[in-house]
Every structure is written in structure tokens, then in C-alpha cells.
């Protein structure tokens, strides 16, 4: 029996206290730390048991088996072995009323993944898996669905079955899963007399950078789902042609996806969104596809998190500044692209806008004339000043996360509130090499010297041997720091005035 103080404590306060036994949601994949502690907390007393049970089963995950039966054609056995635990959980009344969030994984972890994991999708109907997905109809208080694809992306460049050997997830299987999930969400909304809560939070991890087929976008299940989504989190994964030459930037989807995201996909959600987390695994926005947010308006947006967004033009961040309702803005690994270098044919193929850029002469940085290199003079000082002046409702601002990646996934994707606020040396990059020294901010671009190489040295081997330090972060340190300090002080003062701190 609990103490009199504990008995008098509101259940919401007790839940916050016991919740500290559990790591933040999403920080672990699907076996969060602290489950054992919560199980022990259930043994304290009946009241603790009720609270701990709700926390323990607040989040469930539909995961794949890490093995395949030898008799793979036995669908009944596969269903029994593969997804039994999830079906058992969702049949338990206690769990049903505790669950608020569900993860749906498209495949096992890479170390546990078998060769033919995606074969059952070839018919377009992976019965055991989709029947398990359909079980979300039995979760009456479910509010969030997180679709978690693998980061092994294959497009139209790998022929035959090479994608299987390298563990890539084919776009067809990804699209089948999206259809199945949206169908299940739609069916849930009409089940049990419509008494189920509405799913308002949608997360898609490793969404392939490929336009969704029209049959998905125009389907009734998709349309009925998206109109209820107020919290959208997207992490985009890019095609990586591992068995081919190192020309991933030239793959077609790298050029076409970002414009499609801007003109077609995001506007579908725009009117009702209050929270948007938009991240990609690699830098995006400036090259090779272009995203400037023109035409995007989110009338109810209060929280925006951008991951790996690369600014390469003076007006490229203006779409963010136009969201006047923003109260929280987080920039995770966002950069300014100071030096843009194109290999032969890329500038024309990518149709990259070059306004605000100044082109360097041949042999600048010791690079042969076949390369075209441009400079963008933008600074974070200017960006910070604009944020301070134009986003007048902002009470929370963060910029950081540089260098924080874990197995290809941005570390802060599931915990954006933990993004720090700092002036990183890695805040400026070159397209030649996006790896910037995390301590000094030194950049790599040929020999580092924009002065054209002397004619007598142009036939000498190793014309890219470093001649001088290229360091945009060092050049802009004073102005960037002044502007960031002023922005943070303004935000903190607003928080104080609103009684938030």
C-alpha cells in the first residue's frame, strides 16, 4: 500500500515520476531501456501497477522474425512464428487501452535479415504481415503510427537481383507497405462505431526519395488518413548505388524528388499541420535537386525541425520565415553551402539555379577546367538576424546536431527536443567534400586557394596539394556569434514574458 502522500498525488504527476524509469520514446529502436524497471514498479502497489502498465505498453512495435522457417511456403506457420507476439499483445485488453504509439518495421535489423525477406511482397499481398498491421484496429487510443523502412535504397539503376545481395529494399515493397498501413488506418477510423481516437501523428523513417505512385496519393485510405495528420515527421533516405560507380548524385531521383516533395507531397498536409519534422540522410535543398519552399504555407504550424537542409541562395530560407505562427524552430545539421563545384555535365543536367553565385575562373583551387566552381557568400549571421526579426512568435530555437549520426540515421530524429544550440565549425560546407573538420571548420576543395594555378604548375602532378586553409566558419565567426547570441537572448526574453521559464 502506498504512502498517504503518494495516494494523494495526482495520477499525472505520478506518471511523470515513474516515467523517468523509461528512456525517451524513440531513443531506442524497439527494445527501450527501462522496461525491466517498469515491470518492477508494477509490483509496488495497485496504483503504481496501473501507471507503470500504461507506460510499459504505451508504445508497441511490429517487428519481423530474425529467421525464416525452412518450409517458407507454409503461410500459416510463417504467421504464427513471425508476428505472433504483436497479435497477442494487441488482443490483450490492458495493452489495447494503453497503446498510444505503434512502430511498423519493414524488415529485421541488417544483422538479422535473411536473403529473401521481401519475397512475400512479390504478389503484392504479404498476408501474415498485413494481417498483423490490420491489428491496429483493436487499439482504441492509438494516436501515432511510425513506419520504419530500412536505409538501403534501390531505384531503377540496379538490374536483376543485385539489390537483394546488398540488402536494399525495393521501392515496390515500400509502396506495398504504405498501401497496407494507410488501409489499416482508414479501416480503424470506421471500426467500432467510430469510437477510436484519431491518429494525428505520422512518422515515416527512411522514406525513399522517389515520388509516390498516383494510386497511393489518390486512394481513399491515404486521403482520409492525411486530412487528420497534425504532426508529420519525415526522414528521407537516398538511393545509394553501392555496386556501381561513385556517381550517386547523378541518379535521377536525387534531382526530381525534392521538387516533387515541395510541389506535390507537402501541400497535401499543409493546412492542418502544427508540427513538421523534415530531414534527409544527406544534405539537400541546393544540390542536386532544388528546394526553396516557394508556395508552401502552413497556417497552423507552430513547430518546425529541419534536418540537413543546405542553404545555397539568399532567398532559400525565406519559406521558413514566412511561417509566422512558428514558436519552435530547430535546425539539425543544417548548413550553408559556400562553395559549389560541378563535374562535367552536372550543372546542365541538374538545371541548378545559379543566382547569388559567383563563378571562379579556370584552375581556381587547382581544379582542371572541366570543373565549374561557384561561391555563395551567404552567412549564418544574416540568417539568424532574419529569424530574430521576422519570426516574432519564436520561443524556442536550436541549431546543432553536427556529426551526430548513428548507422545512417540522424541521432536527433526521434528526439529533436534534445538538439543543442551551438555555433558549430561545421556550419559551412563545400559540395566537393561535405566533411568539415569538427574542431577547426577547415574545408576541403582542391588546394584550398581560389587564385588560379600558375600556368607552369598546371602540368605538375598533385595540383590539389593544399596551399592555404579554406575556412568559412573562421571567417564569419564574429558576425555569426553576435547574431546567434542576439537571437537566443530575444527568444529567452520572449519565454520569460510568456511565463515559460
N, C-alpha and C positions, 0 to 999 in steps of 0.2 A: 504494500500500500504506500502511495507517495506521501510526501510531507504536505502540511497544510498550505505552505507557500506554493508548492508545485501544483496542488489541486486547484488553487485559486488562480493560477496563471492561465491566461487565455491560450487556447489551443494554437493560435497563430504564432504566439511568442515561443511556446514550447517547440513548435515545428522548426522555427528558426534556430533554436539552440541545438536540437537533435540533428538538424540538417548539417551542422558543422562536422559531423562524423563522415560526411559524404563529400567527395570531390565535386567541383563544379561540373554541371551537366555538360557532356560532350568533351571533356578534357581527356577522358579515356575513350577507347573505341566502343566497346560494348561490354566490357567487364570492369566497370568503375571501381576504384578503390573505396574501401569503407563499407562494402556490403556486409562483411563479417561483423563489423561494429554495430551496424544497424540491426542485424539479426540478434545480437546480444542485447541491444537496447529493448527489443520486444519482450525480453524476459523480466524486465524490471517491474512492471505493473501493467494492468489492463490499459490504462490511459497512454502510457508510453508505447505499448504494443500497437495501439490504433494509429498513433502518429508515425511510428517507425515503419509500420507496414505500408502506409501511404507513401512515404518517402522511398522505401525499398523498391516498390513496384510503380513508381511514378513514371519510369522510363523502361520500355521493353525493346528488344531487338530481335528481328527476324534474320537469323544467320544461317548460312549453308553448312552442311556437314563437311568435315575435313577428310572424308573418304567416300568412295563410291562403291556400292556392292558389286560383286563380280557379275551378278545377273542383272545388268543395268536395265534390261527390258521390262523387269518386274516393277511397274509403276507404283503398285500398292506398297511394295517393300521400300522403295525409294521415299515415298511419302512418309511412311512410318519411321524410317531411320533419319531422314533429313530434317523434317520440320515438326517432329512430334512435340518437342519442348515448347515451342511457340504456341502450338494448338492447345496444349494442356494449360498453359498459362492463361490464354485468352478464354478458356472455358471455366476458369475459377471465378466465382462471383466477387471475392475480395479483390483479386487482381483487376478484374474488369472495371471496378469503380475507382481504382487507384490510378490507373494509367492515364497520363496526360500527354505523353510523347512516345512515338514509335519510330525506330530506325528500321529501314528495309535495305539490307545489303544485297548487292547484285551477285556477289561471289565471295568465296572464302578469302582469307588473307593469302598473299602470294606464296608464302612458305608452305601453305596447306592446300594450295589449289591444284586440282588434278587436271590432266591434259584436256579432257572433254567436258569440262564443267558447263559450257554453254550449249552443248549439243541438243539438250531437250528443247531449246528455243527454236530449233530449225523449223519445226512445224508451225511456229507462231503461238503455240499454246503449251506452256510448261505447266501441265496440270497440277502436280503436287505443290509447286511454288506458288502459283496463282491462287490455289485454294487456301494456302496459308495466308497470303496477302488479304484475301477476302475476309479473314477473321477479324479485321479491324472493325467490321460492322458490329461486333459484340463489345466494343469499348465505348460506352456511352459518354464518357467525359474526355475523350481524346481531343486534343487541341492542336497538336503538332505532328507532322509527318516529315521524316528526313530520309530522302532517297540517296543512298550512298553507293555510287559506282566506283569502279577501280580507276586508277590514274593511267592505266595502259590503254592508250587511244590509237585506233587504226582508222584510216579514212579509205580513200579509193586508190591509194598508191601501192598497197601490198597485194600481190596476186596470190592465187591458190590458197594454201593453208598456212602461209608463213606467219600470219598473225597469231595462230594457235601456239606455235613454237615459242614465241616471245611473250606469251601471256597477255596479249592485247584483247580488249573487249570490243567486239564488233559493233558498229552503230546499229545494226538490225536488232541485236539483243537488247541494246539500251532502249531503243524505241518500243520494243515489246514490253519491257518492264514499265516504262512510263504509261503506256496504254493500260496495263493491268492495275497500276496504282491509282490512276485517275478514275478508272471504272469502279474500283473498290471504294474510293472516297465518295463518289457520286451515289453508289448504292447505299452507303452508310447514311447519307444525308436524308434518305427517304425511308429508311428502315425504322421499325418500332414506332410507327406513327409520327415520325419526325421529331422524336423527343431527344435524340442525341445532340450533344453540343456541336457547334460548328467548328470545323478545322480551319483555323485562321493563320497558322504558321506553316510555311512550306520551305524546306531546305533541300537543295539538290547539290550534292558534293560530286565533283568531277563530271559535271555535265559536259558532254563533248562539244567542242567548238564547231558544231555543224547545225545548220538550220533544221528545226524540227519539221517533219513532213506535214503537209497541209491536212491530212486526215486526222492528225492529232490535234492541231490547233483549232480546227473547225468542229471537232466532235462535241457532243453534248456533255459527256463526263468532264472534259477539260474546261469547257466554258462554264459549267456550273461550279467547278472547283475554284477557278481563279477569281471569280467575282467575290468570293468570300475571303481571299487571302489579304491580310493586312501586314504580315511580316514575311518578307521574302529574302532568302539567303541563297545566293548562287556562287558556287566556286567552279570556274571553267577550267577544264583540262585540255591541253593542246595535243594534236597528233604529233607523235614522235617516231620518225621512220628509222628505227634502230638498225635494221639490216641493210639500209640503203645509205647513200652518201649523206654527208652532213649539210643538207640544204633544207632543213625543216621550215625555215622562214618562207621558203618559196612554195610550200604546199598550198593548194588553192583555198582551203578553209581558213587558213591564217589571214587571208586577205578579205574574205567575204563575210566571216561570222560577225565581227564587231559592228559593221554597218547594219546587218540584219538584227542584231541584238538591240541596237538603238532605234531602228525604224519600225520593227515588227513586234518583237517579243516584249520588251519593257513597257511599251504603251498599253498592252493588254491589262497590266496590273496597276497602271499609274494612278487612277482615280482614287482607289481605296487604300493604297499603301501608307502605313505610318512608319514602317521600318524597312530599310533596304540595305542589304549587305551584298556588295558586288565585287567579287575578287576573281583573279585568274592566277594560274600557277606560274605564268611568265609575264613579263612586262607587256602591257597592252595599251592601246589608245593612240599611239603615234605611228608605230610600225609593227608589222607590215599592213595590218588593217587600220582604218582610221575611225576614231570615235570622239566626237566633240559634243555630244548630247543635245545638238540642235533639235528643237521641237519637243524635248522631254519636259513635262511639267507634272509634278507630284503635289497636288494641292493640299494633301494632308500629311505629308512626310515630316516626321519630327526627328528621326534618327537615320543617318547615312554613314555607312562604313565602306570605304573603297580600298581594295587590295591590289597592289602592284600596278596602279594606274600611272602611266608615264605621260607627263605634260611636255608637249613639244611645240606649242603655239601660244601666243599671248591670250587668245580667247578660248582656249581648250578647257579651262576650268570654269568658264562662265556659267555653264549649265548647272553646276553646283551652287554657284552664287545666286542663281535665280530661284532657288528653293527657299523662299523667305520664311517658311514655317519651321526650318531646321532648329532644333535645340541641342542636338548632339551630332558632332562630326568627328569621325575617326579615320585617319589616313594610315593604312598599314602597308609599309614598304613602298609607298608612293615616291616617285622620283621626278626630277626634271631632266629631260634629255638634252644635254648641252651640245653634243657632237653626234651628227648623224652621217653614217657612211654607207653608201650603196655599192654593191658589186655590179658588174656589167649587166644591164638589162633590168635590174630591180626597180629603179626609180620609175621607169616607164610601165613595167608590169604591175607594180603596186599602185600606180597613179597617186603617189603620195603628195599631198599639198605642201608647197614649199614657201608659202607666205611666212614672213617673220624670220626667214633663214638667210644667211649669207654664205655663199659658196666660196670655198678655199681654192686657190689656184692648183694646178697640177704639181705633183711632188710635195705638196704640204704634208707634214708628218712623215715624210719619206715614203709615201704611198705612190705606187705607179699610177700613170694617168688613167688606167682602166677603172680606178675607183673614183667615186664622186663623194666629196665630204662637205658637209654644211655645219654651220654654227647657229645655235639658237641661244640668244643672250638672256633668256628669262631667268628670274631669280625667285627663290622662296620668299625673300623679303617682300616682293611685290604681291605674291600670293597671300602671305599672312596679312598684309595690310588690307587687301581686298576683303578677306574673310572678316576681319575686325570691323570694317566699315559697312559691309553690306549684309552680313548675317546677324542682324540685331537681336535675334531671339536666342542666340547660341549661349548655352550654359555649360557645355562640356566639349572640350576639344583635345584630341590626342593625335600625335604623329610619331610613328616609331615602327617597331617590328622588323627592322632591317636585319637580315641574316638569320631570322628565326623561321626556319623551315624544318619539317620533320617528315622524311620519306615522301617528299614531293608535295606535301600538304602544308599550306601556311599555318603556323603554330596557333595563331590567334583566330582562326576561322570560327571555331566554336566558342571562343571566349573573348570577343572583341573588347569587352569592358576592361580587360587586362592590358590592352595596348598601352605602353608608356607614352610619355610626352617628352621628347628629347630632340636635340639637333644633331642628327647623325652625320658623320663624314660621308655616308653612302647615299646622301640625298640627291646627288647628281650622278648621271651615268653617261656613257657613250654607247652607241649601238655596236661599235667594233668589239667591245668586250664589256658586258654589263657587270662583271665582277669588279668591285671597287674596294680598295683597302679599307677594312673596317676601323682601323685605328687612325690612319692619316688622311683618307679620302683620295689618295692618289689614283688616277685613272690610267687606263691603257688605250693608246691609239697610236700605232706606228712607233715613231721615235719620240713622240710627245712634243715635237716642235712644229708649230704651224708655218714657220718660214720654209719656203720651197727649198728642197735639197739642191745644193750646188751641182752644176752640170757635171763636173768632173767626178762627182761621187755617185752618180746615178747608175753606173755600171758596176759599182762595187757591191759584192755580196753583203747581205745583212744590213740593208739600208734602213731597217726598222730598229736598229740598235738605239737604245734610249739616249737622247741628247739633253733633255730637260724634263722637269717634273710637270705633269699636267694635272692640275688640282683645282677644280672649280669650287669645291667646298671651302678650301682655304681662302680663295679669292673673295668669296662672298660672306665669310664668317661673321664679320662685324654687323653688316646690314641684316643678315638673316636672323642673327641672335637678337638684335634690337627689336625687330618686328615680331618675332615669336614671343619675346618677353612681354611686349605691349599687348599682344593678343591674349595671352594667358592671364595677364592682370585684369584685362577687361572682362574676360569670361568669369574669373573668380569673383569680381565685384558684382557681376550680374547674379551669380549664385547667392552671394551674401544678401543682396537686396531682396531676392525671392525667398530667403529663408532656407536655402538648400544646403548651406554649410555653416 
